[in-house]
């Protein structure tokens, strides 16, 4: 049986499974939401009055727990302060200190607005939306792999399919290639949706430029598509291995789905907490070294940590700031290692194991 015939056969089985298409559609919708969220935050923060506390001179009268709110925007524009509690007067105000603090606050807010603007305008919207969507797509990708690889056992059609003579390596290769191709096409659709959403939100935001989408920006978009696609490859291999490993058991597909997705979420919500917990504990210094070669940590570094810069709060459960993300090359090699080892084990087990058991 040729590669093309196998591919057509697998596509025929895949296209009728509505749950898979619903999940992929949810990913596309989520990628659009990741552009809308920074736009909404930008509109909420834009033009809001900057308030801070008035700074008093050391010689001024002291009142316990006093807080005097100040509109920094008006103050820097020359509007005098008129409301002061007794016994303070205008002579008690440290104007240079208040001026400096207000400028720092406005600069920080302007910086925040620029980051938000970069999140919904081109070409930054593509990179930021794809990174977060890429992270979320991993459990969907693992589930898709289990459906494609493991369901063959549950249907009881694997023995019949292998009798057609495609060869086990070719049979499994086509299945995994179909998963990789499906997620690649989904990513291309996501890019289009992100660009359209970015153009709409940029048009709605007054005074915001659309951004330049030149050859360099297109190159970065293509690179980011490749990055998020490659981040899912080790998890495809893991899900395939678990699907084959649990094929002998009734409910093996469910077990493989649960373990592959559960492993991802375990890392997502635990590694950051454990690093923070063990930081500074002499007897646990080995843990930070071990994490340097952890799949989830290096996936986060690959998706977010450009040049090894840590992203605080990546795991959504606690702030990561006590450890440094590995560099791109290190993250790439670790992910490649997991992909080759897990994928190799999947092919070895698929060759070695007879098609028997309650689900075969």
N, C-alpha and C positions, 0 to 999 in steps of 0.2 A: 504493500500500500504506500503510495507516494506521500510526500510532505503536503502537497496541495490538497490531496484527497482527505488526509487527516485533518487539515486545517478547516476545510469546508464542513467536515463532520462535527468537529468541536464547535464551530460557529453555529451550526444548526441547533445544537443542544443548548448553547449559551443564550441565544437570542430569545428563546422562549421562557427564560427564567426572569419573571418580572421583578422579583425582589432585588436582583442585582442592578437592574436599570434604575430602580427607585433610589437605591443607595448612591449610585453614581450621579444621579440627578441632584440628590441632596448635597453632594460635594460641590457641584457646580453652583448651586444656590448659595452655599456657604462662602465660596470664593467671592461672590458678589457682595455678600454681607460684610466681608472683611474690608471692602472699599467704602461701603456706606457708613460703617461705624466711625472711622476717623473723620469723615465728612460731617457727621452729626455732632461729634465732639468739637470739631473746629467751629461750627456755627454756634454751638452753645457757649464756647469760651470767647469767641470774637466779640470785641467791643464791650466786654464786661468791665465794670469799674474795678480798679486795683485798689484794695484796701490794705492798710498796714497800721501799725501802732506809731504814735508820735514818740520821738526820742527826746527826753528831757536832759537838761544839763545836770552835771553832778551836784551843783550848788542849789538846785531847785528844791522846793519843799517836797517831802516824801510822804506819799499816801500809799498805804498797803493795798496790794492787789488792784492797782488802777490800770485800766485799759482804755485808751483813747483811740478810736478808729479814725482813720484818715483816708480820704480818697486821693490816692497817689497821682492819678491822671490829672485831677484838678489842681493838686498842689504843685506839680511840676509845670503846669500851665500858668501858674502865678496867682491862683485863687488863694487868698489868705485863710488861715485857720481862725475860725470865729468861736467855736465851742470848746471851752476848756473848763474842767472842773476846778472849783476852789481848792486850794489856794494858788493854783497855777495861773501864770499870766503868759502873754506872748514872749516876754523877755526870758522865760524859763525854757523855751524850746531850743533844742540843738538843731538849728536849721541845716547845717552841712551834713550832720549825721542822718537826719531824716531824709534829706535829699538823696544821699548816697544809698540808703536802704531802699527807697522807692525806686530808684533807677535799677537796682539789682533785681527787685521783684518784677519790674516791667520787662527787663531783659530776659529773665527766666520764663515769663509767660510768652514773650515773643518767640523764644526758642522752642517752647512747647507747640506753639501755633505752626511754626515752620515744619516741625516733625509731623504734625497732623496733616498739614498741607501736602507733604511729601507722600503721605499714606493714601491720598485719594487722587493725586494728579500723576500724570505720566512723566517719566517711566517708573517712578518709585512705587506706584500703586501695584504694579505687577509683581515686583520683588517681594514686597511686604505681604500682600495677600497670598501669594503662592507659598511662602514659607509656613505660614500658619495653617493654610489649607493642606499643605504637604504633610505637616505633622498629624493633622486629623485624618488624612487619607490612609494612614498606615493600618489602623484596625479594619477599615473597609477593604483594603487590599488583601489583608490576611484572610478575611471572610470570603472574598471572591476566590482566592486560591483554594481554600478548603472546598468550596462549592464545585469548582472545576475538577479538582483532583480526587477529593474524597467521595463525591457523589457517585462516581462510577462503581465504587464498591457497594454502596447502598442499593443501587439499582440492580446489582447482580449482572451487569453487562460487561464487566472487565474481561472475564475469561473468553467470552464470545468475541470481543474486540481484538484480543491478542491472537486468537485463532486465525484472524485475517492476515496475519503475518507482517504487521508493521514494524515489529521489533520494539522491545520495551523502551530502549533509550529514545528512539524516535517518537514513540507514543507519549512519553512523559515530557519530552522536549517541546512538542507541539502544544501540549496543555499549558505549560509554563510560559511559552512564547505568546500564546493567546492572552493570558492574563497580563503580561507585560505590554502587549500591544493595546489592549483595551484601556489600561490606565494611561498609556501615552496619548491615545486619542482623546481621552477624557481631559487630560491636561491641556491639550491644544484647544479644546472647546472652552476650558476654563480661562485660558489666556484671552480669547476673544470676548468672553463675557466680562472679564475684569476690565479690559480696554474700553468696552462700550459703557460699563458702569462708571468708569473713571471720567470719560468724556461727558457723561450726563451730570455727575456731581460737580465737575469743574465748571460746567456751564451754569449750574445753579448757584455756585459760590461767586459772589460779586468781587471783582478786582483780583481774581486769581488766574494766573496764566496757565495754559494747557500743558506747558512743558515741551521740550524738544524731544522728538522721537527720531533720532538720526541713526546712521548705521551703527554707531557705537552702542546706542540704547537697544537696538534690535539684537545686537550681539549679546548684550547682558541678559535680555529676555530669554534668548535661546539657551544661554548658559544656565539660567535659573530653572528652566524647564528640565534640562538634563540633571541638575542637582536634585530636584525633588523626585524625579523618576528614579534616580539611582538610590536615593534614601530608602525606597521601598523594596529594592531587590533582596536584601537579606531577609526581610520579613516574608517575602514570597517563598524563599527557600525554607524558612522555618515552618511556615504553614504547610508546605508540601511534605516536609519530613514528618510532621505530626499527623497529617492525614494518612500517610502510608503506615506509620507506626501503630495507629489505633484502628487500622482497617479491619482487624480480626474481631473487633468487638461490636456488639450492637450499640448504636449510639456513638460510634467512633467519630462520625462527622461533627457531632455536637461537642464531643470532648476536644477534638482538634481545634475547633473554632474557639472554644472557651479558653484553652491554654495559650494559643497564639495571641489572641486579643488580650487575655489577662496578663500575659508577660509584658506586653507593651504598656498597659496601664499601671502595672506594678512599678516599672521603671519610672514612668511619668510622675507618679505621685510619691515615690519613696526615695529615689536616689538623692534628690536635693535635700530632703529632710535628714537623711543619714549623714550626708557630708556635713551639714550644719551641726548635727548632734555630735559627731566624732571629731569635729575641728578642735584642735588643741589638746586632744586626749592622746598622750604619748603611746599608749598601748594599741591605739587604733590607727596609727599613721599609715599602716599598710593598706587601709581601705581606700584612701585617696589615690594611691598608686594603682590599686585594682580597678578603680572606676575609670582610669585613663584608658583601659582596654574594654570597657563595657559597651555593648552595642547601642543601648539607648542614649548614653552620654555622648557618644561619638556621632550618633544621628542628630542630636540636638546641635552639636558643634558644626556639623556639616550644613544644617539648614539655617542656623541663626548666627553662629559664632564666627563671623568673618575675621580672619587672621587671629583666631583664638580669643577674641574678646567675649567675656561672659555676658549672657543675657539674664538679668535678674528676673526671677519669677517664671522661668520657662516652664516649670512643672505645674504651674497653676495652683499649687498647694502651699508652697513656701518659697521665700526668696532665696535664690542661689547667688551668693556673692563671696563665698568663702573659698571658692576654687576657680581655677582658670580653665576655660575650654581648651581642648587641644587645637592645633592648627589644622588647616584644610588637608594637608598631605597626610597627617597622622589619622584624621577622621576617615579619609578616603581609604587608606590601607586597612584600617580596622574593619570597616564595613565590607571591603572586598574580601578580607579573610573570612568573616562570618558567612558571606554569600557563597564562597567557594566550599567551605567546610560543610555548612548545612546543606547546600545543594548537592555536594558530592555524596553525603550520607543518604540523602533522599534517593538519588539514582542507585546507589549501592543496595539500599534496602528494597527498592522496587524490583531490582534484578534478582535479588536473593529470595524474596518471599514468594511463596506459592499463593495463588489466588484461592484461598479457602476461608472458611469461617462463616459466621452468621450473616455478614454483610457482603460477602463475595460470592 
